[in-house]
Amino acid sequence: MKKIILITGGSRGIGAAVAQQAAEQGYTVCISYLHNQAAAEAVVGAIRRKDGEAMAVQADVALEGDVVRLFEQVDAAYGPLTALVNNAGVLAKQARVDEMDSARIQRIFATNVVGSFICAREAVRRMSTRYGGAGGAIVNLSSRASRLGSPGEYVDYAASKAAVDTLTIGLSKEVAAEGIRVNTVSPGVIYTDIHASGGEPQRVDRVKEAIPMKRGGYPEEVARAVLWLLSDQASYTTGTTLDVSGGR
């Protein structure tokens, strides 16, 4: 059966690394992106230059209509989806809870939580044997922040990722008998652009001494965990969280 993967937020960082590794493993790849079309096209171009199949679709996962359109475009281009990676996520400038306003919190939850739910819904409607599908696998990207809390920095982001953890647990039990496995990868501090979004591009280097392995991680290391959970090697693994965090 043809392996078709959708990776949300696949134009950079962990998402881009997952896309590249998935293509190397024989997946047909679709990535979504929010704003950076050039970066998305660069990922697609790199895959095509190695004779892989790939496309990029602009979509804001915080908008239900965009998510539905995204999945419909995958259907039209490639056929039934076999793997979903809920990777798209945002955070805001470092702040304490007593400095946050409602708009900030709602924006983060709309992308990180609601987006993951709606993407998972659309994937289940295509993969589940209940709907005539052939099964598949979903990997949600969480964060070690969900258990550490990120005090003084990103408690809202951490809370949104805790919701993603719970989505994995509940959904995995709902669809386990329908041919779908659902798991989470929980990265620690990884060298990606997301830290710049929080106002501290060098955050990984600042905190790495608190990590038992004394270094930050790399997107490719997280991607390997994602691809393992999607693979047949993880055929009896569902509802679990795999930490990729250097021991923290």
N, C-alpha and C positions, 0 to 999 in steps of 0.2 A: 504494500500500500504506500502511495506517495506520502511523504512526510512534509506537512505544511505548518509552518510556525508563524505566529504573530507576536511581535515584541513591541509593547507600547513604550514610547520614549526611547526609541532605538537609535537616535542620531548621534549619541555621544556616550562616554563613560561605560557603565556596566551594560547598558542596553546594546551599544555598538559592539562590545566584546562578545556578548551572547550571539548577536547576529553573525559575526564573523565565524565563530566556532560552530554555530548551527549549520552554516553553509558548508563548512569543511566536513561536517558529518552527514551531508547529503540532504539537508532540509531545503525546501523552497521557502524563502524568507520574505516576510512582509514586516516592515517597521513603520510605526507611526511617529510623527514628530509634531511639535506645537508651532514653533516659529522658524527654526533654523533649517530651511530647505536645503541650503548648500551643504551643511553637514550631513543631512540625511542622504542626499544624492551622492556624497562622497562614500558613504558606507555601501550603498547599493552598487556604485561603480566598482568598488574594490572587490565585491563579491562576483560581479559579472565578469571582471577581468580574469577571474579564476574559473570561468565557465559555470558559475552558479546562477541560479534563478533568484531574483530579488526585486522588490519594488518598495517604494515609500509612499505613504498616504498622510496628508496633513489632517490632523484631528485633535481636538481638545477633549480628553477623556472625562473632563468635568461636565461635559455637555452630552446628555443622553442621545440627542440626534446625531451628533458627530460619531459616537460609538457605534450606533446602528449602521450609519453610512460606511464606517471603516470596515465592519465585518461583512457588509454586503459587497464591498469592493474586493475583499479577499475571496469571497464566494465566486464572484464573477471572473476573477483573474485565474484562480488556481483550483477552486473546488473546496471540498470539505476540510475544515481546519482539524489538525491533529494535536497541536500544542499551542498553548497560550502562556506568555510570560508577562505578568502584570508588573511592569518595571517603572512606568511613568510616575514621577513623584516630584513634589516641590517642598521647599521650606522658605522661611522668611528670615529677616535679619535677626541676629541673636538678641534675645530680650527675656526679661522675667515675665511671669504670668501677669503680674500686676501692671505691666506695661503694654499688654496686648489688647487690641480692639477686636470686635466681633468680625469685622470684614476679613481680617487676617486669618482668624481661626476658620471661618467658613471656607475661605479659598483653599486652605490646606486640606481640610476634610473633603471638600468637593473633588479634588484631584486624587488624593491618596486613598480615600475610603470609598466615596461614592463611585469614582471612576473604576476602582478595582471590582466593586460589586457588579456594576453594569457590564463590564467586560467579561467577568465570570459568567454572568447570566447568558450573554450572547454565545459564549463558548459552550456552555452546557447545552443550550438549545440545538447546537450543531453536533456535539460529540456524543451525547447521552444515548444509550440504547433505548431509553424511554421515548425518544423522539425519532428513532430509526437510525441513529448514528452508529459509528463503529468504535466508539471509545476515544480516549485521548488522555492528555495530561496537562495540568495547570501548575505553574510555579508562580507564587506571589513573592515579590521582593519586599521584605520587611527591613528591620534595622535592629541592631543591639540596643539602640536607644529605647526601644519599646520596653525593655526590662531595666535599663539604667536610668531612664527618666529625663536625661539631658537638662538638669537644673541650671538655671541662669542662661540657657541658650535656646533650647527648642522643645520645651515641654509639650507644646501643641503638636509638633512633628512627631515626637515620641508617642504621644497618645494616639495619633492617627495610625502609626505603625502597629500599636497594640491592637487596634481594631482589625488591621489586616491579619494579624496572628489569629484572632478569633474567627475571622472569615474562613481561614484555612481549616481550622478545626471543625467548624460546623458544616461547611460545604463538603469537606472530604467525607464526612459520615453520610450526608445526604445522597451523594452520587457514587459511593464506593461500589454498590451493586449494579451500577449502570455503565461500568467500563471506564470510569474516569478516576484518575488519581490526582489529588490536590496536595501540594506541599509548599513549604516556605523556605527560602534562603534568607538568612539574617546576617548581612554584612556588618563588620565593625567599621573602623575608620579606614576609608579607601581613598586613594588618590584620584579624585574626580572633580569636576567643575562645581559640584553642588555646594562645596564649602565657600566658594566665592559668592554664591547666592546668599549665603548667611552672613556675608561681610568679612570673612576671614579666610582668604585663599590658602594661607599656610597653616591652617588648623591641624592637619595631620601631623606635620612636623612638631607642632607645639605639644601635642598630647601623646606622641608615640612612646615616650618613656614610661607611660602608665600601662602600656600593653606588655604582657609577659614576653612576647617575641621581640619587643623593642623596635618595631617598625610598623609602618602603615601597610595596608594591602593594596593590591592592584586589580583593576577590573577583570583582567583575564583569570585571576584566581577565583573570583566570584562566579564568573561565567562557567568555569569548569564544574562547579557545584550545581549550577542550574541545569546544565546539559546532562549531568549524571542523573538528576532527579527526573528528567524527562525521558530518560532512556529505559530500555528493557532491563538494564542491570538493576534498576530500582523498582522492578515489577511488583514487589510485595511491600512497598513503602508508600504510605499515604497518611495525611494528617500530621506530618512531622515537620520540625524546624531544624534546618542544618545551619549552624553557626559558621561563618567564615570571618573570624575576628581576631586571629592571633592569640587566642586564649583569654581575651577579656570578656 
